[in-house]
Amino acid sequence: MPPIDQKTLARRLQQARTNAGLTQEEAANTLGLPRTAIVQIEAGKRSVSTLELAQLAKLYHVPVSGFFAESEPQEEDVLVALFRAAEGFHEHPDVQREIGRYVAICRTGVELERLLELPARGGPPSYDMPSPTRVMEAVEQGASVAEQERRRLGLSHTPIPDMADLINAQGIWASGANLPDDMSGLFLRHSSIGLFILVNFGHVRARKRFSYAHEYAHALLDRSRAATVSLDSNRSDLGEVRANAFAAAFLLPRGGVWAFLNARQKAGPSRMEQAVYDPIIEQTGPDIRAHHRSAPHSQEVTYEDVAALAHHFGVSYQAALYRLKSLAIIRDKEFETLREKESFGRDYLRLLERLNDLEGYQETKPDREIVSQVLHLALEAYRREEISQGKLRDLSSLLEIDANELLALADAA
């Protein structure tokens, strides 16, 4: 290892522990030492052995080499930026550790991509819009960017099968995580990991999809910030309003909603008149007109229509209902009637999900998206002999995969 001043090493060890959200006592327990030993190490009054350093690096989710960099990093640590953005993290050390693990997985993924000489992750375009000053401005910006992004991605008006897959395909790390109940998700940007989205895995499937779209909006519109955290307490912030408007328009596109309702013969006028063009009428007189009157109440949007719309686009009953209102498809009185029937709509929506075998969604691992990406990179790097069997064993611990199973997969590649 390169020579380094003991005081500098002590400071970096303390910073790494703080970034990982660990106490001195937790670090000491890992080394099998009293807490006072960590106190002395971080004060520069006690040397640290190579073995202890390796154990601390693993615990803090950082490479040993990071402690011996020639110069101090100029960019603020991603976890420091995150914990400053949401002070509530200090009340959840277990959440801090979990997020630290995800950040470490992202860093590993970036390192493996570099070893494999893959193109750097560019991410989606950044939409340069001024910060909204009014609610309506925030809503209009979010809806406009959603339409532009759908056109860019060639999505037309179709439902999005899997938001996490779409985000990953845009060069953004994405995963579920065990977050506090009042936190729906977060977005991080840092040179060491690129762009990264986490959503609350404990929320129901429809809300997770909405949260993915919401955080994707932050990736498109708020990339100048190192961290954004979506909390119940900041839902009225205009940046959050804009992200919600984006998510609604992105998941429930205007044209797609109308196409769905038209297929059900809903939300149209009760009386229609159609003129038939005939070149002769330009000279001879009156045109030919067809008339049609719908059966009474046949055009009325019901709670079942709202639930079916929600199922079609993979959102909640309430999200579908509010989207119908924002598109002026239903009026205030209809909105209130349908909201009163929300319990019936939710029951019907659960039935549709059960019939389509979506119940097992909650049983999947929250980190399935990000782990599968880094797993692919690790196996490819091993196949190309860019990493050793020992490195693969180290990764098995980070990815929480049985080492023997991972080695068997690698040898078969």
Secondary structure, DSSP 8 states (H G I E B T S, - for coil): -----HHHHHHHHHHHHHHTT--HHHHHHHHT--HHHHHHHHTTSS---HHHHHHHHHHHT--GGGGG-SS--SS--HHHHHHHH-GGGGG-HHHHHHHHHHHHHHHHHHHHHHHTT------S--------SSHHHHHHHHHHHHHHHHHHHT-TT---S-HHHHHHHTT-EEEEE---TTEEEEEEEETTTEEEEEEETTS-HHHHHHHHHHHHHHHHH-TTSSEEEEEGGGTTSHHHHHHHHHHHHHHS-HHHHHHHHHHTT-SS-SEEEEEE--TTHHHH---EEEEEE--TTTT---HHHHHHHHHHHT--HHHHHHHHHHTTSS-HHHHHHHHHTHHHHHHHHHHHHHHTT-GGGGGS-TTHHHHHHHHHHHHHHHHTTSS-HHHHHHHHHHHT--HHHHHHHHHH-
